[in-house]
């Protein structure tokens, strides 16, 4: 039983050995999709509750139950969609570093395995997210707000986000997310290396390239919010 469990989770602790062996086999999506699906379920819980609490304030006439439904659907559909788009983007950009051995299915398979640590990030963050979303300061600010158009909605969204990010629980969520993101990156280093048959030097250069793009984009978004 113990050996079986170790073999099942080998990718999480011995990624280079695992992905190297997997790269010689046909792509199988069952386990990666299960990992992505679990992440989607966790995301749907957070988004569903967040939408339940917040959306009715911004979209008058939208009931809390409908808001929750929209949030759940967004989480469940968003996770596999993000998986596919991230895999496609990774595959296309990796062509800048190596052509040949083009196999999108293998990139998607290994990328799915690489998101395994995010399950733990979601599980640890879930109660903290609920705590943040139950902060009465958010709703006392929104109480009585009236939105006539999209621009007035944006005027209220920015302060609400600022209230949320200043809470200690939100900071703890960010720290937890960062720690498990490091683990995810560790897995993806070897996943991309073996999926695209790259050298370690090219793999690290490629990931730094991706991180640079993400940093610039996310930095712009954060600056716009704050």
Secondary structure, DSSP 4 states (H G I P E B T S, - for coil): -HHHHHHHTHHHH-HHHHHHHHTTS----HHHHHHHHHHHHHHHHHHHHHHHHHHHHHSTT--HHHHHHHHHHHHHHHHHHHHHHHHHHHHHHHTTT--S---HHHHHHHHHHHTTHHHHHHHHHHHHHHHHHT-HHHHHHHTT----SHHHHHHHHHHHHHHHHTSHHHHHHHHHHHHHHHHHHHHHHHHHHHHTT--HHHHHHHHHHHHHHHHHHHHHHHHHH-
